[in-house]
Amino acid sequence: MPSTVSAAPAIMAILNVTPDSFSDGGKWADTDSAIERGIELHDAGADVIDVGGESTRPGADRVHTAQEQARVIPVISELTARGISVSIDTMNAETARAAAAAGVSIINDVSGGLADPEMYRVVAEAGLYYIAMHWRGHSHDMQALATYDDVVIDVRSELKTRVAELLVWGVDPAKVILDPGLGFAKTAEHNWKLLGHLSELRSLGYPVLVGASRKRFLADVMPNGAPTVARDEPTAMITTLAAQAGVWGVRVHDVASTRVALAVWSSWHAGATG
Ligand code: PMM
């Protein structure tokens, strides 16, 4: 799945099958509308559909495993049966295992394995790609954990520790993808600093995924009172800059504006190298 730096980043499209995610909560909360949305995102040009059944917005409550799986597994089964590439957005090892059985190709774990001690075993056994996101604690506590000596050095070193542990569990290093975890125990300033230093994260030698889409820190660059969907514009700009910084992929809500952003980058890149 990960490609070379000269290729355009992969588009991972967000499909939250939840009543309470911050931007699209409740919109695709039932199985049929979630499947329809997944097909729509695929047809719009997403490379992979990231299906999640637990909101991770600041302050969100945890969801029970059975409820999480009831939300995501039927959606994953239907999408993968149609040949659509799917990732599971979960920090629960049992849900990751069930999603693997339902055909996902990537396990996207916002906790980087810290929320569930069984996660790395499941990842190693499933042999799937694994996204380890930088994380310090669950939604209720995370903003209190946004303290760093140097956010770039600290996030890099904490992710390096995650990778070392993954390798101990026998996970194939060629299947590990890293993510700075924008907005997770990070202030706006931390997020911008991490974006501005993606090369330092890339220097760990793993593909990097960036998830800035519609996040609150983008309100800084918007007029006061702008609706959340208006954040697709700065998200797209970040996508172009992240492509230039050599990321493997971007996790986004809006595929159409992401495709335009990547077309701009690809044309610019071709102009620069041709
Ligand atoms: N952000 C959210 C959820 N899952 N996964 C990865 N890998 N990276 C992220 O930045 C990330 C994620 C929260 O955003 P959402 O509520 O829009 O899904």
py3Dmol code that shows the C-alpha trace and the ligand (Angstrom):
import py3Dmol

protein = """\
ATOM      1  CA  MET A   1       0.000   0.000   0.000  1.00  0.00           C
ATOM      2  CA  PRO A   2       2.639   2.678   0.874  1.00  0.00           C
ATOM      3  CA  SER A   3       4.071   4.223  -2.276  1.00  0.00           C
ATOM      4  CA  THR A   4       7.190   6.198  -3.113  1.00  0.00           C
ATOM      5  CA  VAL A   5       7.633   9.871  -2.309  1.00  0.00           C
ATOM      6  CA  SER A   6       7.281  10.967  -5.929  1.00  0.00           C
ATOM      7  CA  ALA A   7       3.765   9.471  -6.107  1.00  0.00           C
ATOM      8  CA  ALA A   8       0.818  11.549  -4.898  1.00  0.00           C
ATOM      9  CA  PRO A   9      -0.253  10.684  -1.353  1.00  0.00           C
ATOM     10  CA  ALA A  10      -3.026   8.178  -0.815  1.00  0.00           C
ATOM     11  CA  ILE A  11      -6.449   9.556   0.076  1.00  0.00           C
ATOM     12  CA  MET A  12      -7.904   7.949   3.182  1.00  0.00           C
ATOM     13  CA  ALA A  13     -11.546   9.039   3.382  1.00  0.00           C
ATOM     14  CA  ILE A  14     -13.217   9.313   6.775  1.00  0.00           C
ATOM     15  CA  LEU A  15     -16.400   7.354   7.423  1.00  0.00           C
ATOM     16  CA  ASN A  16     -17.472   7.780  11.047  1.00  0.00           C
ATOM     17  CA  VAL A  17     -20.333   5.413  11.853  1.00  0.00           C
ATOM     18  CA  THR A  18     -20.963   7.270  15.108  1.00  0.00           C
ATOM     19  CA  PRO A  19     -23.635   9.538  16.550  1.00  0.00           C
ATOM     20  CA  ASP A  20     -21.099  11.985  18.013  1.00  0.00           C
ATOM     21  CA  SER A  21     -17.960  12.624  15.906  1.00  0.00           C
ATOM     22  CA  PHE A  22     -17.121  16.309  15.826  1.00  0.00           C
ATOM     23  CA  SER A  23     -17.632  17.029  12.151  1.00  0.00           C
ATOM     24  CA  ASP A  24     -19.852  14.314  10.688  1.00  0.00           C
ATOM     25  CA  GLY A  25     -21.335  12.721  13.815  1.00  0.00           C
ATOM     26  CA  GLY A  26     -24.745  11.152  13.208  1.00  0.00           C
ATOM     27  CA  LYS A  27     -24.718  11.650   9.449  1.00  0.00           C
ATOM     28  CA  TRP A  28     -23.881   8.039   8.581  1.00  0.00           C
ATOM     29  CA  ALA A  29     -24.852   6.400  11.871  1.00  0.00           C
ATOM     30  CA  ASP A  30     -27.006   3.631  10.390  1.00  0.00           C
ATOM     31  CA  THR A  31     -25.564   0.756   8.380  1.00  0.00           C
ATOM     32  CA  ASP A  32     -27.279   1.517   5.065  1.00  0.00           C
ATOM     33  CA  SER A  33     -26.378   5.192   4.921  1.00  0.00           C
ATOM     34  CA  ALA A  34     -22.814   4.388   6.020  1.00  0.00           C
ATOM     35  CA  ILE A  35     -22.439   1.838   3.201  1.00  0.00           C
ATOM     36  CA  GLU A  36     -23.872   4.323   0.718  1.00  0.00           C
ATOM     37  CA  ARG A  37     -21.444   6.989   1.943  1.00  0.00           C
ATOM     38  CA  GLY A  38     -18.509   4.550   1.706  1.00  0.00           C
ATOM     39  CA  ILE A  39     -19.363   3.761  -1.908  1.00  0.00           C
ATOM     40  CA  GLU A  40     -19.734   7.483  -2.643  1.00  0.00           C
ATOM     41  CA  LEU A  41     -16.293   8.233  -1.139  1.00  0.00           C
ATOM     42  CA  HIS A  42     -14.757   5.396  -3.150  1.00  0.00           C
ATOM     43  CA  ASP A  43     -16.402   6.585  -6.372  1.00  0.00           C
ATOM     44  CA  ALA A  44     -15.147  10.114  -5.645  1.00  0.00           C
ATOM     45  CA  GLY A  45     -11.580   8.776  -5.748  1.00  0.00           C
ATOM     46  CA  ALA A  46     -10.657   7.727  -2.206  1.00  0.00           C
ATOM     47  CA  ASP A  47      -7.949   5.063  -2.087  1.00  0.00           C
ATOM     48  CA  VAL A  48      -9.132   3.662   1.222  1.00  0.00           C
ATOM     49  CA  ILE A  49     -12.225   4.204   3.370  1.00  0.00           C
ATOM     50  CA  ASP A  50     -11.440   4.606   7.061  1.00  0.00           C
ATOM     51  CA  VAL A  51     -14.405   3.186   8.976  1.00  0.00           C
ATOM     52  CA  GLY A  52     -14.694   4.100  12.651  1.00  0.00           C
ATOM     53  CA  GLY A  53     -17.304   3.314  15.300  1.00  0.00           C
ATOM     54  CA  GLU A  54     -15.936   5.276  18.247  1.00  0.00           C
ATOM     55  CA  SER A  55     -15.676   9.052  18.406  1.00  0.00           C
ATOM     56  CA  THR A  56     -12.309  10.368  19.581  1.00  0.00           C
ATOM     57  CA  ARG A  57     -13.293  14.028  19.834  1.00  0.00           C
ATOM     58  CA  PRO A  58     -12.091  15.675  23.069  1.00  0.00           C
ATOM     59  CA  GLY A  59     -14.351  14.659  25.972  1.00  0.00           C
ATOM     60  CA  ALA A  60     -16.050  11.761  24.128  1.00  0.00           C
ATOM     61  CA  ASP A  61     -17.148   8.703  26.112  1.00  0.00           C
ATOM     62  CA  ARG A  62     -15.754   5.239  25.282  1.00  0.00           C
ATOM     63  CA  VAL A  63     -18.012   2.868  23.377  1.00  0.00           C
ATOM     64  CA  HIS A  64     -18.524  -0.805  24.303  1.00  0.00           C
ATOM     65  CA  THR A  65     -16.819  -3.359  22.045  1.00  0.00           C
ATOM     66  CA  ALA A  66     -20.094  -5.014  21.007  1.00  0.00           C
ATOM     67  CA  GLN A  67     -21.607  -1.668  20.048  1.00  0.00           C
ATOM     68  CA  GLU A  68     -18.496  -0.579  18.166  1.00  0.00           C
ATOM     69  CA  GLN A  69     -18.494  -3.810  16.176  1.00  0.00           C
ATOM     70  CA  ALA A  70     -22.239  -3.644  15.503  1.00  0.00           C
ATOM     71  CA  ARG A  71     -21.623  -0.232  13.947  1.00  0.00           C
ATOM     72  CA  VAL A  72     -18.589  -1.029  11.804  1.00  0.00           C
ATOM     73  CA  ILE A  73     -18.474  -4.717  10.854  1.00  0.00           C
ATOM     74  CA  PRO A  74     -21.551  -4.819   8.545  1.00  0.00           C
ATOM     75  CA  VAL A  75     -20.271  -1.692   6.785  1.00  0.00           C
ATOM     76  CA  ILE A  76     -16.768  -3.121   6.365  1.00  0.00           C
ATOM     77  CA  SER A  77     -18.108  -6.469   5.115  1.00  0.00           C
ATOM     78  CA  GLU A  78     -20.260  -4.832   2.464  1.00  0.00           C
ATOM     79  CA  LEU A  79     -17.562  -2.426   1.265  1.00  0.00           C
ATOM     80  CA  THR A  80     -14.815  -5.059   1.089  1.00  0.00           C
ATOM     81  CA  ALA A  81     -17.213  -7.445  -0.706  1.00  0.00           C
ATOM     82  CA  ARG A  82     -17.462  -4.766  -3.377  1.00  0.00           C
ATOM     83  CA  GLY A  83     -13.665  -4.708  -3.715  1.00  0.00           C
ATOM     84  CA  ILE A  84     -13.294  -1.387  -1.894  1.00  0.00           C
ATOM     85  CA  SER A  85     -10.154  -0.919   0.223  1.00  0.00           C
ATOM     86  CA  VAL A  86     -11.060  -0.324   3.864  1.00  0.00           C
ATOM     87  CA  SER A  87      -9.224   0.522   7.081  1.00  0.00           C
ATOM     88  CA  ILE A  88     -10.636   0.172  10.577  1.00  0.00           C
ATOM     89  CA  ASP A  89     -10.245   3.147  12.890  1.00  0.00           C
ATOM     90  CA  THR A  90     -10.140   1.487  16.308  1.00  0.00           C
ATOM     91  CA  MET A  91      -8.050   1.252  19.440  1.00  0.00           C
ATOM     92  CA  ASN A  92      -9.758  -1.985  20.455  1.00  0.00           C
ATOM     93  CA  ALA A  93      -7.853  -5.178  19.583  1.00  0.00           C
ATOM     94  CA  GLU A  94     -11.029  -7.301  19.432  1.00  0.00           C
ATOM     95  CA  THR A  95     -12.595  -4.893  16.958  1.00  0.00           C
ATOM     96  CA  ALA A  96      -9.375  -4.874  14.928  1.00  0.00           C
ATOM     97  CA  ARG A  97      -9.484  -8.694  14.839  1.00  0.00           C
ATOM     98  CA  ALA A  98     -13.131  -8.735  13.713  1.00  0.00           C
ATOM     99  CA  ALA A  99     -12.397  -6.067  11.092  1.00  0.00           C
ATOM    100  CA  ALA A 100      -9.454  -8.112   9.807  1.00  0.00           C
ATOM    101  CA  ALA A 101     -11.800 -11.089   9.401  1.00  0.00           C
ATOM    102  CA  ALA A 102     -14.220  -8.790   7.537  1.00  0.00           C
ATOM    103  CA  GLY A 103     -11.488  -7.878   5.041  1.00  0.00           C
ATOM    104  CA  VAL A 104      -9.832  -4.583   6.044  1.00  0.00           C
ATOM    105  CA  SER A 105      -6.325  -3.990   4.744  1.00  0.00           C
ATOM    106  CA  ILE A 106      -5.211  -1.453   7.370  1.00  0.00           C
ATOM    107  CA  ILE A 107      -5.662  -1.155  11.134  1.00  0.00           C
ATOM    108  CA  ASN A 108      -5.702   2.530  12.065  1.00  0.00           C
ATOM    109  CA  ASP A 109      -5.099   2.855  15.795  1.00  0.00           C
ATOM    110  CA  VAL A 110      -5.240   6.402  17.186  1.00  0.00           C
ATOM    111  CA  SER A 111      -3.643   5.130  20.402  1.00  0.00           C
ATOM    112  CA  GLY A 112      -0.640   3.599  18.637  1.00  0.00           C
ATOM    113  CA  GLY A 113      -1.239   0.436  20.654  1.00  0.00           C
ATOM    114  CA  LEU A 114      -1.306   2.144  24.055  1.00  0.00           C
ATOM    115  CA  ALA A 115      -5.044   1.711  24.672  1.00  0.00           C
ATOM    116  CA  ASP A 116      -5.128  -2.084  24.342  1.00  0.00           C
ATOM    117  CA  PRO A 117      -2.261  -4.391  25.312  1.00  0.00           C
ATOM    118  CA  GLU A 118      -3.535  -7.010  22.834  1.00  0.00           C
ATOM    119  CA  MET A 119      -3.358  -4.750  19.781  1.00  0.00           C
ATOM    120  CA  TYR A 120       0.168  -5.597  18.613  1.00  0.00           C
ATOM    121  CA  ARG A 121      -0.537  -9.333  18.856  1.00  0.00           C
ATOM    122  CA  VAL A 122      -3.596  -8.882  16.619  1.00  0.00           C
ATOM    123  CA  VAL A 123      -1.639  -6.734  14.152  1.00  0.00           C
ATOM    124  CA  ALA A 124       1.201  -9.296  13.982  1.00  0.00           C
ATOM    125  CA  GLU A 125      -1.227 -12.205  13.528  1.00  0.00           C
ATOM    126  CA  ALA A 126      -3.357 -10.420  10.928  1.00  0.00           C
ATOM    127  CA  GLY A 127      -0.279  -9.340   8.921  1.00  0.00           C
ATOM    128  CA  LEU A 128      -2.024  -6.112   7.910  1.00  0.00           C
ATOM    129  CA  TYR A 129      -0.750  -2.554   7.549  1.00  0.00           C
ATOM    130  CA  TYR A 130      -0.827  -0.711  10.869  1.00  0.00           C
ATOM    131  CA  ILE A 131      -1.094   3.025  11.444  1.00  0.00           C
ATOM    132  CA  ALA A 132       0.451   3.993  14.773  1.00  0.00           C
ATOM    133  CA  MET A 133      -0.755   7.449  15.705  1.00  0.00           C
ATOM    134  CA  HIS A 134       0.892   9.547  18.416  1.00  0.00           C
ATOM    135  CA  TRP A 135      -1.371   9.481  21.473  1.00  0.00           C
ATOM    136  CA  ARG A 136      -1.060  10.149  25.169  1.00  0.00           C
ATOM    137  CA  GLY A 137      -4.446   9.373  26.682  1.00  0.00           C
ATOM    138  CA  HIS A 138      -8.179   8.980  26.194  1.00  0.00           C
ATOM    139  CA  SER A 139     -10.432  11.818  25.108  1.00  0.00           C
ATOM    140  CA  HIS A 140     -11.397  12.915  28.625  1.00  0.00           C
ATOM    141  CA  ASP A 141      -7.783  13.473  29.685  1.00  0.00           C
ATOM    142  CA  MET A 142      -5.929  14.294  26.507  1.00  0.00           C
ATOM    143  CA  GLN A 143      -5.878  18.088  26.488  1.00  0.00           C
ATOM    144  CA  ALA A 144      -4.274  18.039  29.972  1.00  0.00           C
ATOM    145  CA  LEU A 145      -1.480  15.916  28.474  1.00  0.00           C
ATOM    146  CA  ALA A 146      -0.475  18.506  25.864  1.00  0.00           C
ATOM    147  CA  THR A 147       2.841  19.359  27.492  1.00  0.00           C
ATOM    148  CA  TYR A 148       6.110  18.897  25.626  1.00  0.00           C
ATOM    149  CA  ASP A 149       9.722  20.033  25.956  1.00  0.00           C
ATOM    150  CA  ASP A 150       9.835  20.114  22.162  1.00  0.00           C
ATOM    151  CA  VAL A 151       6.733  18.719  20.480  1.00  0.00           C
ATOM    152  CA  VAL A 152       8.590  17.544  17.362  1.00  0.00           C
ATOM    153  CA  ILE A 153      11.374  15.766  19.255  1.00  0.00           C
ATOM    154  CA  ASP A 154       8.967  14.293  21.821  1.00  0.00           C
ATOM    155  CA  VAL A 155       6.391  13.021  19.299  1.00  0.00           C
ATOM    156  CA  ARG A 156       9.169  11.556  17.143  1.00  0.00           C
ATOM    157  CA  SER A 157      10.741   9.786  20.091  1.00  0.00           C
ATOM    158  CA  GLU A 158       7.421   8.463  21.463  1.00  0.00           C
ATOM    159  CA  LEU A 159       6.519   7.087  18.027  1.00  0.00           C
ATOM    160  CA  LYS A 160       9.979   5.535  17.766  1.00  0.00           C
ATOM    161  CA  THR A 161       9.268   3.684  21.014  1.00  0.00           C
ATOM    162  CA  ARG A 162       5.944   2.442  19.588  1.00  0.00           C
ATOM    163  CA  VAL A 163       7.728   1.108  16.501  1.00  0.00           C
ATOM    164  CA  ALA A 164      10.366  -0.655  18.603  1.00  0.00           C
ATOM    165  CA  GLU A 165       7.615  -2.429  20.512  1.00  0.00           C
ATOM    166  CA  LEU A 166       5.730  -3.337  17.346  1.00  0.00           C
ATOM    167  CA  LEU A 167       8.860  -4.976  15.984  1.00  0.00           C
ATOM    168  CA  VAL A 168       9.320  -6.966  19.194  1.00  0.00           C
ATOM    169  CA  TRP A 169       5.844  -8.386  18.613  1.00  0.00           C
ATOM    170  CA  GLY A 170       6.900  -9.473  15.129  1.00  0.00           C
ATOM    171  CA  VAL A 171       5.031  -6.853  13.113  1.00  0.00           C
ATOM    172  CA  ASP A 172       6.534  -6.456   9.624  1.00  0.00           C
ATOM    173  CA  PRO A 173       8.309  -3.045   9.564  1.00  0.00           C
ATOM    174  CA  ALA A 174       7.295  -2.668   5.914  1.00  0.00           C
ATOM    175  CA  LYS A 175       3.692  -2.473   7.098  1.00  0.00           C
ATOM    176  CA  VAL A 176       4.047   0.286   9.678  1.00  0.00           C
ATOM    177  CA  ILE A 177       2.750   3.802   8.992  1.00  0.00           C
ATOM    178  CA  LEU A 178       3.203   6.683  11.466  1.00  0.00           C
ATOM    179  CA  ASP A 179       0.909   9.610  12.225  1.00  0.00           C
ATOM    180  CA  PRO A 180       1.688  12.679  14.377  1.00  0.00           C
ATOM    181  CA  GLY A 181      -1.857  12.668  15.816  1.00  0.00           C
ATOM    182  CA  LEU A 182      -2.852  16.274  15.162  1.00  0.00           C
ATOM    183  CA  GLY A 183      -5.256  17.509  17.852  1.00  0.00           C
ATOM    184  CA  PHE A 184      -4.626  14.568  20.181  1.00  0.00           C
ATOM    185  CA  ALA A 185      -2.982  16.046  23.298  1.00  0.00           C
ATOM    186  CA  LYS A 186      -1.790  18.899  21.056  1.00  0.00           C
ATOM    187  CA  THR A 187      -2.513  22.606  21.050  1.00  0.00           C
ATOM    188  CA  ALA A 188      -2.936  24.494  17.784  1.00  0.00           C
ATOM    189  CA  GLU A 189       0.674  25.615  18.047  1.00  0.00           C
ATOM    190  CA  HIS A 190       1.822  22.011  18.481  1.00  0.00           C
ATOM    191  CA  ASN A 191      -0.157  20.961  15.394  1.00  0.00           C
ATOM    192  CA  TRP A 192       1.376  23.662  13.189  1.00  0.00           C
ATOM    193  CA  LYS A 193       4.843  22.862  14.478  1.00  0.00           C
ATOM    194  CA  LEU A 194       4.413  19.167  13.693  1.00  0.00           C
ATOM    195  CA  LEU A 195       3.140  20.002  10.210  1.00  0.00           C
ATOM    196  CA  GLY A 196       6.108  22.277   9.647  1.00  0.00           C
ATOM    197  CA  HIS A 197       8.525  19.504  10.664  1.00  0.00           C
ATOM    198  CA  LEU A 198       7.047  16.465   8.918  1.00  0.00           C
ATOM    199  CA  SER A 199      10.492  15.704   7.501  1.00  0.00           C
ATOM    200  CA  GLU A 200      11.673  14.919  11.028  1.00  0.00           C
ATOM    201  CA  LEU A 201       8.936  12.374  11.457  1.00  0.00           C
ATOM    202  CA  ARG A 202       9.703  10.969   8.021  1.00  0.00           C
ATOM    203  CA  SER A 203      13.336  10.600   9.033  1.00  0.00           C
ATOM    204  CA  LEU A 204      12.293   7.610  11.181  1.00  0.00           C
ATOM    205  CA  GLY A 205      12.041   5.799   7.841  1.00  0.00           C
ATOM    206  CA  TYR A 206       8.321   4.969   7.827  1.00  0.00           C
ATOM    207  CA  PRO A 207       5.496   6.299   5.662  1.00  0.00           C
ATOM    208  CA  VAL A 208       3.639   9.166   7.331  1.00  0.00           C
ATOM    209  CA  LEU A 209      -0.111   9.848   7.391  1.00  0.00           C
ATOM    210  CA  VAL A 210      -1.508  13.283   8.272  1.00  0.00           C
ATOM    211  CA  GLY A 211      -5.010  13.835   9.647  1.00  0.00           C
ATOM    212  CA  ALA A 212      -5.752  17.559   9.740  1.00  0.00           C
ATOM    213  CA  SER A 213      -9.192  17.423   8.169  1.00  0.00           C
ATOM    214  CA  ARG A 214     -11.666  19.943   9.610  1.00  0.00           C
ATOM    215  CA  LYS A 215      -9.873  19.932  12.975  1.00  0.00           C
ATOM    216  CA  ARG A 216     -10.428  22.765  15.391  1.00  0.00           C
ATOM    217  CA  PHE A 217      -6.967  24.318  14.966  1.00  0.00           C
ATOM    218  CA  LEU A 218      -7.949  25.232  11.397  1.00  0.00           C
ATOM    219  CA  ALA A 219     -10.406  27.741  12.854  1.00  0.00           C
ATOM    220  CA  ASP A 220      -7.303  29.916  13.473  1.00  0.00           C
ATOM    221  CA  VAL A 221      -7.002  30.619   9.764  1.00  0.00           C
ATOM    222  CA  MET A 222     -10.732  31.036   9.087  1.00  0.00           C
ATOM    223  CA  PRO A 223     -13.032  34.032   9.537  1.00  0.00           C
ATOM    224  CA  ASN A 224     -14.852  34.026  12.893  1.00  0.00           C
ATOM    225  CA  GLY A 225     -17.956  31.856  12.885  1.00  0.00           C
ATOM    226  CA  ALA A 226     -17.042  29.892   9.747  1.00  0.00           C
ATOM    227  CA  PRO A 227     -18.858  26.526   9.685  1.00  0.00           C
ATOM    228  CA  THR A 228     -16.860  23.297  10.121  1.00  0.00           C
ATOM    229  CA  VAL A 229     -17.247  22.293   6.456  1.00  0.00           C
ATOM    230  CA  ALA A 230     -15.533  25.550   5.437  1.00  0.00           C
ATOM    231  CA  ARG A 231     -12.414  23.971   6.931  1.00  0.00           C
ATOM    232  CA  ASP A 232     -12.184  21.770   3.829  1.00  0.00           C
ATOM    233  CA  GLU A 233     -10.411  24.689   2.161  1.00  0.00           C
ATOM    234  CA  PRO A 234      -7.467  24.939   4.605  1.00  0.00           C
ATOM    235  CA  THR A 235      -7.498  21.128   4.814  1.00  0.00           C
ATOM    236  CA  ALA A 236      -6.900  20.974   1.061  1.00  0.00           C
ATOM    237  CA  MET A 237      -4.052  23.461   1.337  1.00  0.00           C
ATOM    238  CA  ILE A 238      -2.468  21.368   4.058  1.00  0.00           C
ATOM    239  CA  THR A 239      -2.842  18.363   1.759  1.00  0.00           C
ATOM    240  CA  THR A 240      -0.806  20.115  -0.956  1.00  0.00           C
ATOM    241  CA  LEU A 241       1.897  21.125   1.522  1.00  0.00           C
ATOM    242  CA  ALA A 242       1.918  17.661   3.106  1.00  0.00           C
ATOM    243  CA  ALA A 243       2.337  16.118  -0.350  1.00  0.00           C
ATOM    244  CA  GLN A 244       5.312  18.400  -0.899  1.00  0.00           C
ATOM    245  CA  ALA A 245       6.676  17.234   2.463  1.00  0.00           C
ATOM    246  CA  GLY A 246       6.553  13.646   1.173  1.00  0.00           C
ATOM    247  CA  VAL A 247       3.759  12.129   3.231  1.00  0.00           C
ATOM    248  CA  TRP A 248       2.348   8.752   2.276  1.00  0.00           C
ATOM    249  CA  GLY A 249      -1.263   9.697   2.858  1.00  0.00           C
ATOM    250  CA  VAL A 250      -3.857  12.180   4.087  1.00  0.00           C
ATOM    251  CA  ARG A 251      -6.975  11.337   6.120  1.00  0.00           C
ATOM    252  CA  VAL A 252      -9.807  13.604   4.999  1.00  0.00           C
ATOM    253  CA  HIS A 253     -13.561  14.153   5.014  1.00  0.00           C
ATOM    254  CA  ASP A 254     -13.847  15.739   1.579  1.00  0.00           C
ATOM    255  CA  VAL A 255     -12.399  13.752  -1.299  1.00  0.00           C
ATOM    256  CA  ALA A 256     -13.189  16.216  -4.121  1.00  0.00           C
ATOM    257  CA  SER A 257     -11.170  19.125  -2.690  1.00  0.00           C
ATOM    258  CA  THR A 258      -8.393  16.718  -1.722  1.00  0.00           C
ATOM    259  CA  ARG A 259      -8.158  15.520  -5.317  1.00  0.00           C
ATOM    260  CA  VAL A 260      -7.852  19.093  -6.559  1.00  0.00           C
ATOM    261  CA  ALA A 261      -5.146  19.778  -3.973  1.00  0.00           C
ATOM    262  CA  LEU A 262      -3.222  16.691  -5.049  1.00  0.00           C
ATOM    263  CA  ALA A 263      -3.659  17.506  -8.742  1.00  0.00           C
ATOM    264  CA  VAL A 264      -2.085  20.905  -8.059  1.00  0.00           C
ATOM    265  CA  TRP A 265       0.810  19.225  -6.255  1.00  0.00           C
ATOM    266  CA  SER A 266       1.279  16.590  -8.988  1.00  0.00           C
ATOM    267  CA  SER A 267       1.311  19.224 -11.745  1.00  0.00           C
ATOM    268  CA  TRP A 268       3.708  21.416  -9.760  1.00  0.00           C
ATOM    269  CA  HIS A 269       5.906  18.389  -9.042  1.00  0.00           C
ATOM    270  CA  ALA A 270       5.897  17.367 -12.705  1.00  0.00           C
ATOM    271  CA  GLY A 271       6.797  20.935 -13.680  1.00  0.00           C
ATOM    272  CA  ALA A 272       9.655  20.963 -11.192  1.00  0.00           C
ATOM    273  CA  THR A 273      11.097  17.606 -12.172  1.00  0.00           C
ATOM    274  CA  GLY A 274      10.293  17.521 -15.900  1.00  0.00           C
TER     275      GLY A 274
END
"""
ligand_1 = """\
18
PMM
N -8.141 11.769 13.764
C -9.345 11.369 14.175
C -9.710 10.010 14.125
N -8.848 9.091 13.653
N -6.758 8.531 12.723
C -5.539 8.908 12.323
N -4.673 7.985 11.856
N -5.148 10.214 12.350
C -5.944 11.208 12.820
O -5.521 12.369 12.846
C -7.250 10.843 13.280
C -7.623 9.477 13.215
C -10.324 12.379 14.690
O -10.988 13.002 13.638
P -12.475 12.593 13.099
O -13.399 12.733 14.272
O -12.741 13.549 12.016
O -12.445 11.185 12.590
"""
view = py3Dmol.view(width=600, height=400)
view.addModel(protein, "pdb")
view.setStyle({"model": 0}, {"cartoon": {"style": "trace"}})
view.addModel(ligand_1, "xyz")
view.setStyle({"model": 1}, {"stick": {}})
view.zoomTo()
view.show()
